[in-house]
Amino acid sequence: MTTIQASEFKAKCLALMDHVAASGETLIITKNGKPVAELRPYKAPRAKSFIGLTSNMLISISGDIMSPIDVEWDALK
């Protein structure tokens, strides 16, 4: 990881942002020699899918799930 002083970062901010986005490199910004911030490329959060949520589960279907059941629902009354 590259480090840069805050004063230099302030002067070159937009160019450094372009460099980080293109290279994927993380930049450490220091003030008086101590790290105060990190500039890293943005990564969009991954969308959660149903398949990903159940990847560690074993799911099985038992019985006939296609045939109608012989129960009258209260919603039909």
mmCIF file of the N, C-alpha and C atoms, coordinates in Angstrom:
data_MODEL
# 
_entry.id   MODEL 
# 
loop_
_atom_site.group_PDB 
_atom_site.id 
_atom_site.type_symbol 
_atom_site.label_atom_id 
_atom_site.label_alt_id 
_atom_site.label_comp_id 
_atom_site.label_asym_id 
_atom_site.label_entity_id 
_atom_site.label_seq_id 
_atom_site.pdbx_PDB_ins_code 
_atom_site.Cartn_x 
_atom_site.Cartn_y 
_atom_site.Cartn_z 
_atom_site.occupancy 
_atom_site.B_iso_or_equiv 
_atom_site.pdbx_formal_charge 
_atom_site.auth_seq_id 
_atom_site.auth_comp_id 
_atom_site.auth_asym_id 
_atom_site.auth_atom_id 
_atom_site.pdbx_PDB_model_num 
ATOM 1   N N  . MET A 1 1  ? 0.838   -1.179  0.000   1.00 0.00 ? 1  MET A N  1 
ATOM 2   C CA . MET A 1 1  ? 0.000   0.000   0.000   1.00 0.00 ? 1  MET A CA 1 
ATOM 3   C C  . MET A 1 1  ? 0.883   1.243   0.000   1.00 0.00 ? 1  MET A C  1 
ATOM 4   N N  . THR A 1 2  ? 0.513   2.180   -0.803  1.00 0.00 ? 2  THR A N  1 
ATOM 5   C CA . THR A 1 2  ? 1.238   3.427   -0.920  1.00 0.00 ? 2  THR A CA 1 
ATOM 6   C C  . THR A 1 2  ? 0.706   4.421   0.107   1.00 0.00 ? 2  THR A C  1 
ATOM 7   N N  . THR A 1 3  ? 1.617   5.207   0.680   1.00 0.00 ? 3  THR A N  1 
ATOM 8   C CA . THR A 1 3  ? 1.194   6.261   1.607   1.00 0.00 ? 3  THR A CA 1 
ATOM 9   C C  . THR A 1 3  ? 1.469   7.616   0.976   1.00 0.00 ? 3  THR A C  1 
ATOM 10  N N  . ILE A 1 4  ? 0.672   8.597   1.367   1.00 0.00 ? 4  ILE A N  1 
ATOM 11  C CA . ILE A 1 4  ? 0.815   9.953   0.854   1.00 0.00 ? 4  ILE A CA 1 
ATOM 12  C C  . ILE A 1 4  ? 0.413   10.930  1.951   1.00 0.00 ? 4  ILE A C  1 
ATOM 13  N N  . GLN A 1 5  ? 1.102   12.052  2.022   1.00 0.00 ? 5  GLN A N  1 
ATOM 14  C CA . GLN A 1 5  ? 0.776   13.076  3.019   1.00 0.00 ? 5  GLN A CA 1 
ATOM 15  C C  . GLN A 1 5  ? -0.531  13.755  2.638   1.00 0.00 ? 5  GLN A C  1 
ATOM 16  N N  . ALA A 1 6  ? -1.271  14.200  3.641   1.00 0.00 ? 6  ALA A N  1 
ATOM 17  C CA . ALA A 1 6  ? -2.567  14.838  3.415   1.00 0.00 ? 6  ALA A CA 1 
ATOM 18  C C  . ALA A 1 6  ? -2.445  16.071  2.533   1.00 0.00 ? 6  ALA A C  1 
ATOM 19  N N  . SER A 1 7  ? -1.383  16.847  2.710   1.00 0.00 ? 7  SER A N  1 
ATOM 20  C CA . SER A 1 7  ? -1.212  18.063  1.896   1.00 0.00 ? 7  SER A CA 1 
ATOM 21  C C  . SER A 1 7  ? -1.015  17.709  0.426   1.00 0.00 ? 7  SER A C  1 
ATOM 22  N N  . GLU A 1 8  ? -0.255  16.651  0.140   1.00 0.00 ? 8  GLU A N  1 
ATOM 23  C CA . GLU A 1 8  ? -0.057  16.218  -1.241  1.00 0.00 ? 8  GLU A CA 1 
ATOM 24  C C  . GLU A 1 8  ? -1.343  15.614  -1.799  1.00 0.00 ? 8  GLU A C  1 
ATOM 25  N N  . PHE A 1 9  ? -2.069  14.868  -0.959  1.00 0.00 ? 9  PHE A N  1 
ATOM 26  C CA . PHE A 1 9  ? -3.349  14.299  -1.386  1.00 0.00 ? 9  PHE A CA 1 
ATOM 27  C C  . PHE A 1 9  ? -4.329  15.403  -1.764  1.00 0.00 ? 9  PHE A C  1 
ATOM 28  N N  . LYS A 1 10 ? -4.356  16.467  -0.969  1.00 0.00 ? 10 LYS A N  1 
ATOM 29  C CA . LYS A 1 10 ? -5.260  17.582  -1.231  1.00 0.00 ? 10 LYS A CA 1 
ATOM 30  C C  . LYS A 1 10 ? -4.958  18.212  -2.584  1.00 0.00 ? 10 LYS A C  1 
ATOM 31  N N  . ALA A 1 11 ? -3.681  18.343  -2.916  1.00 0.00 ? 11 ALA A N  1 
ATOM 32  C CA . ALA A 1 11 ? -3.294  18.971  -4.176  1.00 0.00 ? 11 ALA A CA 1 
ATOM 33  C C  . ALA A 1 11 ? -3.586  18.078  -5.386  1.00 0.00 ? 11 ALA A C  1 
ATOM 34  N N  . LYS A 1 12 ? -3.538  16.755  -5.203  1.00 0.00 ? 12 LYS A N  1 
ATOM 35  C CA . LYS A 1 12 ? -3.672  15.825  -6.325  1.00 0.00 ? 12 LYS A CA 1 
ATOM 36  C C  . LYS A 1 12 ? -4.877  14.904  -6.194  1.00 0.00 ? 12 LYS A C  1 
ATOM 37  N N  . CYS A 1 13 ? -5.870  15.300  -5.449  1.00 0.00 ? 13 CYS A N  1 
ATOM 38  C CA . CYS A 1 13 ? -6.989  14.430  -5.091  1.00 0.00 ? 13 CYS A CA 1 
ATOM 39  C C  . CYS A 1 13 ? -7.652  13.759  -6.297  1.00 0.00 ? 13 CYS A C  1 
ATOM 40  N N  . LEU A 1 14 ? -8.075  14.512  -7.289  1.00 0.00 ? 14 LEU A N  1 
ATOM 41  C CA . LEU A 1 14 ? -8.807  13.922  -8.415  1.00 0.00 ? 14 LEU A CA 1 
ATOM 42  C C  . LEU A 1 14 ? -7.947  12.949  -9.211  1.00 0.00 ? 14 LEU A C  1 
ATOM 43  N N  . ALA A 1 15 ? -6.686  13.289  -9.434  1.00 0.00 ? 15 ALA A N  1 
ATOM 44  C CA . ALA A 1 15 ? -5.794  12.391  -10.160 1.00 0.00 ? 15 ALA A CA 1 
ATOM 45  C C  . ALA A 1 15 ? -5.554  11.107  -9.358  1.00 0.00 ? 15 ALA A C  1 
ATOM 46  N N  . LEU A 1 16 ? -5.407  11.235  -8.046  1.00 0.00 ? 16 LEU A N  1 
ATOM 47  C CA . LEU A 1 16 ? -5.204  10.053  -7.201  1.00 0.00 ? 16 LEU A CA 1 
ATOM 48  C C  . LEU A 1 16 ? -6.443  9.168   -7.180  1.00 0.00 ? 16 LEU A C  1 
ATOM 49  N N  . MET A 1 17 ? -7.623  9.776   -7.185  1.00 0.00 ? 17 MET A N  1 
ATOM 50  C CA . MET A 1 17 ? -8.861  8.990   -7.236  1.00 0.00 ? 17 MET A CA 1 
ATOM 51  C C  . MET A 1 17 ? -8.931  8.194   -8.541  1.00 0.00 ? 17 MET A C  1 
ATOM 52  N N  . ASP A 1 18 ? -8.570  8.812   -9.648  1.00 0.00 ? 18 ASP A N  1 
ATOM 53  C CA . ASP A 1 18 ? -8.553  8.104   -10.936 1.00 0.00 ? 18 ASP A CA 1 
ATOM 54  C C  . ASP A 1 18 ? -7.547  6.963   -10.907 1.00 0.00 ? 18 ASP A C  1 
ATOM 55  N N  . HIS A 1 19 ? -6.363  7.215   -10.324 1.00 0.00 ? 19 HIS A N  1 
ATOM 56  C CA . HIS A 1 19 ? -5.327  6.177   -10.247 1.00 0.00 ? 19 HIS A CA 1 
ATOM 57  C C  . HIS A 1 19 ? -5.799  4.981   -9.419  1.00 0.00 ? 19 HIS A C  1 
ATOM 58  N N  . VAL A 1 20 ? -6.410  5.247   -8.276  1.00 0.00 ? 20 VAL A N  1 
ATOM 59  C CA . VAL A 1 20 ? -6.900  4.169   -7.406  1.00 0.00 ? 20 VAL A CA 1 
ATOM 60  C C  . VAL A 1 20 ? -7.995  3.369   -8.105  1.00 0.00 ? 20 VAL A C  1 
ATOM 61  N N  . ALA A 1 21 ? -8.891  4.063   -8.787  1.00 0.00 ? 21 ALA A N  1 
ATOM 62  C CA . ALA A 1 21 ? -9.974  3.365   -9.495  1.00 0.00 ? 21 ALA A CA 1 
ATOM 63  C C  . ALA A 1 21 ? -9.427  2.485   -10.610 1.00 0.00 ? 21 ALA A C  1 
ATOM 64  N N  . ALA A 1 22 ? -8.401  2.955   -11.310 1.00 0.00 ? 22 ALA A N  1 
ATOM 65  C CA . ALA A 1 22 ? -7.852  2.195   -12.432 1.00 0.00 ? 22 ALA A CA 1 
ATOM 66  C C  . ALA A 1 22 ? -6.966  1.039   -11.965 1.00 0.00 ? 22 ALA A C  1 
ATOM 67  N N  . SER A 1 23 ? -6.177  1.267   -10.924 1.00 0.00 ? 23 SER A N  1 
ATOM 68  C CA . SER A 1 23 ? -5.202  0.258   -10.504 1.00 0.00 ? 23 SER A CA 1 
ATOM 69  C C  . SER A 1 23 ? -5.746  -0.726  -9.466  1.00 0.00 ? 23 SER A C  1 
ATOM 70  N N  . GLY A 1 24 ? -6.767  -0.316  -8.717  1.00 0.00 ? 24 GLY A N  1 
ATOM 71  C CA . GLY A 1 24 ? -7.291  -1.156  -7.646  1.00 0.00 ? 24 GLY A CA 1 
ATOM 72  C C  . GLY A 1 24 ? -6.450  -1.090  -6.380  1.00 0.00 ? 24 GLY A C  1 
ATOM 73  N N  . GLU A 1 25 ? -5.456  -0.235  -6.376  1.00 0.00 ? 25 GLU A N  1 
ATOM 74  C CA . GLU A 1 25 ? -4.530  -0.097  -5.253  1.00 0.00 ? 25 GLU A CA 1 
ATOM 75  C C  . GLU A 1 25 ? -5.164  0.737   -4.137  1.00 0.00 ? 25 GLU A C  1 
ATOM 76  N N  . THR A 1 26 ? -4.866  0.388   -2.880  1.00 0.00 ? 26 THR A N  1 
ATOM 77  C CA . THR A 1 26 ? -5.323  1.171   -1.732  1.00 0.00 ? 26 THR A CA 1 
ATOM 78  C C  . THR A 1 26 ? -4.272  2.213   -1.401  1.00 0.00 ? 26 THR A C  1 
ATOM 79  N N  . LEU A 1 27 ? -4.713  3.416   -1.092  1.00 0.00 ? 27 LEU A N  1 
ATOM 80  C CA . LEU A 1 27 ? -3.826  4.525   -0.789  1.00 0.00 ? 27 LEU A CA 1 
ATOM 81  C C  . LEU A 1 27 ? -4.052  4.947   0.663   1.00 0.00 ? 27 LEU A C  1 
ATOM 82  N N  . ILE A 1 28 ? -2.987  5.020   1.460   1.00 0.00 ? 28 ILE A N  1 
ATOM 83  C CA . ILE A 1 28 ? -3.069  5.450   2.847   1.00 0.00 ? 28 ILE A CA 1 
ATOM 84  C C  . ILE A 1 28 ? -2.711  6.926   2.909   1.00 0.00 ? 28 ILE A C  1 
ATOM 85  N N  . ILE A 1 29 ? -3.580  7.730   3.514   1.00 0.00 ? 29 ILE A N  1 
ATOM 86  C CA . ILE A 1 29 ? -3.345  9.167   3.645   1.00 0.00 ? 29 ILE A CA 1 
ATOM 87  C C  . ILE A 1 29 ? -2.888  9.428   5.073   1.00 0.00 ? 29 ILE A C  1 
ATOM 88  N N  . THR A 1 30 ? -1.758  10.133  5.206   1.00 0.00 ? 30 THR A N  1 
ATOM 89  C CA . THR A 1 30 ? -1.180  10.384  6.524   1.00 0.00 ? 30 THR A CA 1 
ATOM 90  C C  . THR A 1 30 ? -1.205  11.864  6.861   1.00 0.00 ? 30 THR A C  1 
ATOM 91  N N  . LYS A 1 31 ? -1.216  12.138  8.150   1.00 0.00 ? 31 LYS A N  1 
ATOM 92  C CA . LYS A 1 31 ? -1.128  13.507  8.650   1.00 0.00 ? 31 LYS A CA 1 
ATOM 93  C C  . LYS A 1 31 ? -0.117  13.468  9.790   1.00 0.00 ? 31 LYS A C  1 
ATOM 94  N N  . ASN A 1 32 ? 0.933   14.243  9.668   1.00 0.00 ? 32 ASN A N  1 
ATOM 95  C CA . ASN A 1 32 ? 2.037   14.235  10.629  1.00 0.00 ? 32 ASN A CA 1 
ATOM 96  C C  . ASN A 1 32 ? 2.636   12.832  10.783  1.00 0.00 ? 32 ASN A C  1 
ATOM 97  N N  . GLY A 1 33 ? 2.674   12.086  9.681   1.00 0.00 ? 33 GLY A N  1 
ATOM 98  C CA . GLY A 1 33 ? 3.282   10.765  9.685   1.00 0.00 ? 33 GLY A CA 1 
ATOM 99  C C  . GLY A 1 33 ? 2.395   9.647   10.196  1.00 0.00 ? 33 GLY A C  1 
ATOM 100 N N  . LYS A 1 34 ? 1.182   9.953   10.622  1.00 0.00 ? 34 LYS A N  1 
ATOM 101 C CA . LYS A 1 34 ? 0.272   8.934   11.153  1.00 0.00 ? 34 LYS A CA 1 
ATOM 102 C C  . LYS A 1 34 ? -0.881  8.709   10.167  1.00 0.00 ? 34 LYS A C  1 
ATOM 103 N N  . PRO A 1 35 ? -1.225  7.455   9.915   1.00 0.00 ? 35 PRO A N  1 
ATOM 104 C CA . PRO A 1 35 ? -2.336  7.171   8.997   1.00 0.00 ? 35 PRO A CA 1 
ATOM 105 C C  . PRO A 1 35 ? -3.656  7.722   9.542   1.00 0.00 ? 35 PRO A C  1 
ATOM 106 N N  . VAL A 1 36 ? -4.399  8.400   8.679   1.00 0.00 ? 36 VAL A N  1 
ATOM 107 C CA . VAL A 1 36 ? -5.695  8.951   9.090   1.00 0.00 ? 36 VAL A CA 1 
ATOM 108 C C  . VAL A 1 36 ? -6.844  8.475   8.196   1.00 0.00 ? 36 VAL A C  1 
ATOM 109 N N  . ALA A 1 37 ? -6.523  8.012   6.986   1.00 0.00 ? 37 ALA A N  1 
ATOM 110 C CA . ALA A 1 37 ? -7.594  7.609   6.070   1.00 0.00 ? 37 ALA A CA 1 
ATOM 111 C C  . ALA A 1 37 ? -7.045  6.648   5.025   1.00 0.00 ? 37 ALA A C  1 
ATOM 112 N N  . GLU A 1 38 ? -7.966  5.906   4.416   1.00 0.00 ? 38 GLU A N  1 
ATOM 113 C CA . GLU A 1 38 ? -7.646  5.024   3.293   1.00 0.00 ? 38 GLU A CA 1 
ATOM 114 C C  . GLU A 1 38 ? -8.500  5.421   2.112   1.00 0.00 ? 38 GLU A C  1 
ATOM 115 N N  . LEU A 1 39 ? -7.915  5.392   0.944   1.00 0.00 ? 39 LEU A N  1 
ATOM 116 C CA . LEU A 1 39 ? -8.664  5.578   -0.291  1.00 0.00 ? 39 LEU A CA 1 
ATOM 117 C C  . LEU A 1 39 ? -8.531  4.280   -1.065  1.00 0.00 ? 39 LEU A C  1 
ATOM 118 N N  . ARG A 1 40 ? -9.653  3.632   -1.313  1.00 0.00 ? 40 ARG A N  1 
ATOM 119 C CA . ARG A 1 40 ? -9.641  2.357   -2.038  1.00 0.00 ? 40 ARG A CA 1 
ATOM 120 C C  . ARG A 1 40 ? -10.741 2.372   -3.084  1.00 0.00 ? 40 ARG A C  1 
ATOM 121 N N  . PRO A 1 41 ? -10.623 1.524   -4.101  1.00 0.00 ? 41 PRO A N  1 
ATOM 122 C CA . PRO A 1 41 ? -11.649 1.510   -5.143  1.00 0.00 ? 41 PRO A CA 1 
ATOM 123 C C  . PRO A 1 41 ? -12.992 1.038   -4.587  1.00 0.00 ? 41 PRO A C  1 
ATOM 124 N N  . TYR A 1 42 ? -14.044 1.565   -5.139  1.00 0.00 ? 42 TYR A N  1 
ATOM 125 C CA . TYR A 1 42 ? -15.399 1.214   -4.725  1.00 0.00 ? 42 TYR A CA 1 
ATOM 126 C C  . TYR A 1 42 ? -15.767 -0.139  -5.313  1.00 0.00 ? 42 TYR A C  1 
ATOM 127 N N  . LYS A 1 43 ? -16.340 -0.989  -4.485  1.00 0.00 ? 43 LYS A N  1 
ATOM 128 C CA . LYS A 1 43 ? -16.879 -2.267  -4.943  1.00 0.00 ? 43 LYS A CA 1 
ATOM 129 C C  . LYS A 1 43 ? -18.348 -2.307  -4.566  1.00 0.00 ? 43 LYS A C  1 
ATOM 130 N N  . ALA A 1 44 ? -19.193 -2.451  -5.563  1.00 0.00 ? 44 ALA A N  1 
ATOM 131 C CA . ALA A 1 44 ? -20.634 -2.497  -5.323  1.00 0.00 ? 44 ALA A CA 1 
ATOM 132 C C  . ALA A 1 44 ? -20.972 -3.750  -4.515  1.00 0.00 ? 44 ALA A C  1 
ATOM 133 N N  . PRO A 1 45 ? -21.906 -3.633  -3.580  1.00 0.00 ? 45 PRO A N  1 
ATOM 134 C CA . PRO A 1 45 ? -22.296 -4.822  -2.814  1.00 0.00 ? 45 PRO A CA 1 
ATOM 135 C C  . PRO A 1 45 ? -22.940 -5.861  -3.722  1.00 0.00 ? 45 PRO A C  1 
ATOM 136 N N  . ARG A 1 46 ? -22.636 -7.117  -3.425  1.00 0.00 ? 46 ARG A N  1 
ATOM 137 C CA . ARG A 1 46 ? -23.216 -8.186  -4.221  1.00 0.00 ? 46 ARG A CA 1 
ATOM 138 C C  . ARG A 1 46 ? -24.674 -8.372  -3.833  1.00 0.00 ? 46 ARG A C  1 
ATOM 139 N N  . ALA A 1 47 ? -25.475 -8.628  -4.835  1.00 0.00 ? 47 ALA A N  1 
ATOM 140 C CA . ALA A 1 47 ? -26.899 -8.864  -4.595  1.00 0.00 ? 47 ALA A CA 1 
ATOM 141 C C  . ALA A 1 47 ? -27.072 -10.216 -3.925  1.00 0.00 ? 47 ALA A C  1 
ATOM 142 N N  . LYS A 1 48 ? -27.942 -10.265 -2.953  1.00 0.00 ? 48 LYS A N  1 
ATOM 143 C CA . LYS A 1 48 ? -28.223 -11.523 -2.278  1.00 0.00 ? 48 LYS A CA 1 
ATOM 144 C C  . LYS A 1 48 ? -29.241 -12.298 -3.101  1.00 0.00 ? 48 LYS A C  1 
ATOM 145 N N  . SER A 1 49 ? -28.922 -13.525 -3.375  1.00 0.00 ? 49 SER A N  1 
ATOM 146 C CA . SER A 1 49 ? -29.857 -14.358 -4.123  1.00 0.00 ? 49 SER A CA 1 
ATOM 147 C C  . SER A 1 49 ? -30.360 -15.469 -3.216  1.00 0.00 ? 49 SER A C  1 
ATOM 148 N N  . PHE A 1 50 ? -31.502 -15.972 -3.543  1.00 0.00 ? 50 PHE A N  1 
ATOM 149 C CA . PHE A 1 50 ? -32.080 -17.073 -2.768  1.00 0.00 ? 50 PHE A CA 1 
ATOM 150 C C  . PHE A 1 50 ? -31.158 -18.281 -2.816  1.00 0.00 ? 50 PHE A C  1 
ATOM 151 N N  . ILE A 1 51 ? -30.577 -18.528 -3.953  1.00 0.00 ? 51 ILE A N  1 
ATOM 152 C CA . ILE A 1 51 ? -29.702 -19.695 -4.088  1.00 0.00 ? 51 ILE A CA 1 
ATOM 153 C C  . ILE A 1 51 ? -28.471 -19.543 -3.205  1.00 0.00 ? 51 ILE A C  1 
ATOM 154 N N  . GLY A 1 52 ? -27.919 -18.357 -3.132  1.00 0.00 ? 52 GLY A N  1 
ATOM 155 C CA . GLY A 1 52 ? -26.766 -18.131 -2.277  1.00 0.00 ? 52 GLY A CA 1 
ATOM 156 C C  . GLY A 1 52 ? -27.094 -18.277 -0.802  1.00 0.00 ? 52 GLY A C  1 
ATOM 157 N N  . LEU A 1 53 ? -28.301 -17.926 -0.412  1.00 0.00 ? 53 LEU A N  1 
ATOM 158 C CA . LEU A 1 53 ? -28.687 -18.029 0.986   1.00 0.00 ? 53 LEU A CA 1 
ATOM 159 C C  . LEU A 1 53 ? -28.875 -19.472 1.421   1.00 0.00 ? 53 LEU A C  1 
ATOM 160 N N  . THR A 1 54 ? -29.209 -20.333 0.488   1.00 0.00 ? 54 THR A N  1 
ATOM 161 C CA . THR A 1 54 ? -29.473 -21.734 0.838   1.00 0.00 ? 54 THR A CA 1 
ATOM 162 C C  . THR A 1 54 ? -28.345 -22.657 0.408   1.00 0.00 ? 54 THR A C  1 
ATOM 163 N N  . SER A 1 55 ? -27.177 -22.115 0.097   1.00 0.00 ? 55 SER A N  1 
ATOM 164 C CA . SER A 1 55 ? -26.105 -22.960 -0.423  1.00 0.00 ? 55 SER A CA 1 
ATOM 165 C C  . SER A 1 55 ? -25.606 -23.975 0.593   1.00 0.00 ? 55 SER A C  1 
ATOM 166 N N  . ASN A 1 56 ? -25.754 -23.703 1.880   1.00 0.00 ? 56 ASN A N  1 
ATOM 167 C CA . ASN A 1 56 ? -25.294 -24.638 2.901   1.00 0.00 ? 56 ASN A CA 1 
ATOM 168 C C  . ASN A 1 56 ? -26.405 -25.526 3.435   1.00 0.00 ? 56 ASN A C  1 
ATOM 169 N N  . MET A 1 57 ? -27.595 -25.442 2.873   1.00 0.00 ? 57 MET A N  1 
ATOM 170 C CA . MET A 1 57 ? -28.730 -26.218 3.357   1.00 0.00 ? 57 MET A CA 1 
ATOM 171 C C  . MET A 1 57 ? -29.037 -27.348 2.382   1.00 0.00 ? 57 MET A C  1 
ATOM 172 N N  . LEU A 1 58 ? -29.540 -28.430 2.931   1.00 0.00 ? 58 LEU A N  1 
ATOM 173 C CA . LEU A 1 58 ? -30.008 -29.524 2.109   1.00 0.00 ? 58 LEU A CA 1 
ATOM 174 C C  . LEU A 1 58 ? -31.530 -29.432 2.070   1.00 0.00 ? 58 LEU A C  1 
ATOM 175 N N  . ILE A 1 59 ? -32.076 -29.230 0.905   1.00 0.00 ? 59 ILE A N  1 
ATOM 176 C CA . ILE A 1 59 ? -33.519 -29.087 0.745   1.00 0.00 ? 59 ILE A CA 1 
ATOM 177 C C  . ILE A 1 59 ? -34.023 -30.271 -0.060  1.00 0.00 ? 59 ILE A C  1 
ATOM 178 N N  . SER A 1 60 ? -35.060 -30.908 0.466   1.00 0.00 ? 60 SER A N  1 
ATOM 179 C CA . SER A 1 60 ? -35.656 -32.010 -0.279  1.00 0.00 ? 60 SER A CA 1 
ATOM 180 C C  . SER A 1 60 ? -37.170 -31.871 -0.231  1.00 0.00 ? 60 SER A C  1 
ATOM 181 N N  . ILE A 1 61 ? -37.817 -32.312 -1.293  1.00 0.00 ? 61 ILE A N  1 
ATOM 182 C CA . ILE A 1 61 ? -39.276 -32.268 -1.392  1.00 0.00 ? 61 ILE A CA 1 
ATOM 183 C C  . ILE A 1 61 ? -39.779 -33.692 -1.239  1.00 0.00 ? 61 ILE A C  1 
ATOM 184 N N  . SER A 1 62 ? -40.677 -33.875 -0.287  1.00 0.00 ? 62 SER A N  1 
ATOM 185 C CA . SER A 1 62 ? -41.236 -35.216 -0.103  1.00 0.00 ? 62 SER A CA 1 
ATOM 186 C C  . SER A 1 62 ? -42.733 -35.163 -0.366  1.00 0.00 ? 62 SER A C  1 
ATOM 187 N N  . GLY A 1 63 ? -43.216 -36.128 -1.052  1.00 0.00 ? 63 GLY A N  1 
ATOM 188 C CA . GLY A 1 63 ? -44.643 -36.188 -1.346  1.00 0.00 ? 63 GLY A CA 1 
ATOM 189 C C  . GLY A 1 63 ? -44.990 -35.491 -2.647  1.00 0.00 ? 63 GLY A C  1 
ATOM 190 N N  . ASP A 1 64 ? -46.283 -35.454 -2.913  1.00 0.00 ? 64 ASP A N  1 
ATOM 191 C CA . ASP A 1 64 ? -46.794 -34.861 -4.136  1.00 0.00 ? 64 ASP A CA 1 
ATOM 192 C C  . ASP A 1 64 ? -47.123 -33.399 -3.860  1.00 0.00 ? 64 ASP A C  1 
ATOM 193 N N  . ILE A 1 65 ? -46.408 -32.497 -4.505  1.00 0.00 ? 65 ILE A N  1 
ATOM 194 C CA . ILE A 1 65 ? -46.653 -31.064 -4.275  1.00 0.00 ? 65 ILE A CA 1 
ATOM 195 C C  . ILE A 1 65 ? -47.519 -30.447 -5.368  1.00 0.00 ? 65 ILE A C  1 
ATOM 196 N N  . MET A 1 66 ? -47.930 -31.241 -6.347  1.00 0.00 ? 66 MET A N  1 
ATOM 197 C CA . MET A 1 66 ? -48.706 -30.715 -7.458  1.00 0.00 ? 66 MET A CA 1 
ATOM 198 C C  . MET A 1 66 ? -50.210 -30.960 -7.325  1.00 0.00 ? 66 MET A C  1 
ATOM 199 N N  . SER A 1 67 ? -50.606 -31.979 -6.624  1.00 0.00 ? 67 SER A N  1 
ATOM 200 C CA . SER A 1 67 ? -52.029 -32.319 -6.517  1.00 0.00 ? 67 SER A CA 1 
ATOM 201 C C  . SER A 1 67 ? -52.731 -31.363 -5.567  1.00 0.00 ? 67 SER A C  1 
ATOM 202 N N  . PRO A 1 68 ? -54.017 -31.057 -5.856  1.00 0.00 ? 68 PRO A N  1 
ATOM 203 C CA . PRO A 1 68 ? -54.763 -30.183 -4.947  1.00 0.00 ? 68 PRO A CA 1 
ATOM 204 C C  . PRO A 1 68 ? -55.045 -30.877 -3.613  1.00 0.00 ? 68 PRO A C  1 
ATOM 205 N N  . ILE A 1 69 ? -55.223 -30.091 -2.594  1.00 0.00 ? 69 ILE A N  1 
ATOM 206 C CA . ILE A 1 69 ? -55.559 -30.654 -1.285  1.00 0.00 ? 69 ILE A CA 1 
ATOM 207 C C  . ILE A 1 69 ? -57.066 -30.538 -1.078  1.00 0.00 ? 69 ILE A C  1 
ATOM 208 N N  . ASP A 1 70 ? -57.623 -31.372 -0.224  1.00 0.00 ? 70 ASP A N  1 
ATOM 209 C CA . ASP A 1 70 ? -59.061 -31.393 -0.016  1.00 0.00 ? 70 ASP A CA 1 
ATOM 210 C C  . ASP A 1 70 ? -59.444 -30.588 1.227   1.00 0.00 ? 70 ASP A C  1 
ATOM 211 N N  . VAL A 1 71 ? -58.918 -29.401 1.369   1.00 0.00 ? 71 VAL A N  1 
ATOM 212 C CA . VAL A 1 71 ? -59.214 -28.553 2.517   1.00 0.00 ? 71 VAL A CA 1 
ATOM 213 C C  . VAL A 1 71 ? -59.826 -27.261 1.992   1.00 0.00 ? 71 VAL A C  1 
ATOM 214 N N  . GLU A 1 72 ? -60.967 -26.877 2.573   1.00 0.00 ? 72 GLU A N  1 
ATOM 215 C CA . GLU A 1 72 ? -61.618 -25.632 2.158   1.00 0.00 ? 72 GLU A CA 1 
ATOM 216 C C  . GLU A 1 72 ? -61.017 -24.484 2.976   1.00 0.00 ? 72 GLU A C  1 
ATOM 217 N N  . TRP A 1 73 ? -60.634 -23.460 2.292   1.00 0.00 ? 73 TRP A N  1 
ATOM 218 C CA . TRP A 1 73 ? -60.009 -22.322 2.953   1.00 0.00 ? 73 TRP A CA 1 
ATOM 219 C C  . TRP A 1 73 ? -61.075 -21.365 3.441   1.00 0.00 ? 73 TRP A C  1 
ATOM 220 N N  . ASP A 1 74 ? -60.773 -20.676 4.533   1.00 0.00 ? 74 ASP A N  1 
ATOM 221 C CA . ASP A 1 74 ? -61.682 -19.657 5.054   1.00 0.00 ? 74 ASP A CA 1 
ATOM 222 C C  . ASP A 1 74 ? -61.828 -18.480 4.082   1.00 0.00 ? 74 ASP A C  1 
ATOM 223 N N  . ALA A 1 75 ? -60.834 -18.267 3.263   1.00 0.00 ? 75 ALA A N  1 
ATOM 224 C CA . ALA A 1 75 ? -60.867 -17.140 2.322   1.00 0.00 ? 75 ALA A CA 1 
ATOM 225 C C  . ALA A 1 75 ? -61.916 -17.340 1.251   1.00 0.00 ? 75 ALA A C  1 
ATOM 226 N N  . LEU A 1 76 ? -62.340 -18.568 1.017   1.00 0.00 ? 76 LEU A N  1 
ATOM 227 C CA . LEU A 1 76 ? -63.317 -18.853 -0.021  1.00 0.00 ? 76 LEU A CA 1 
ATOM 228 C C  . LEU A 1 76 ? -64.741 -18.683 0.467   1.00 0.00 ? 76 LEU A C  1 
ATOM 229 N N  . LYS A 1 77 ? -64.944 -18.491 1.749   1.00 0.00 ? 77 LYS A N  1 
ATOM 230 C CA . LYS A 1 77 ? -66.310 -18.360 2.281   1.00 0.00 ? 77 LYS A CA 1 
ATOM 231 C C  . LYS A 1 77 ? -66.805 -16.945 2.185   1.00 0.00 ? 77 LYS A C  1 
# 
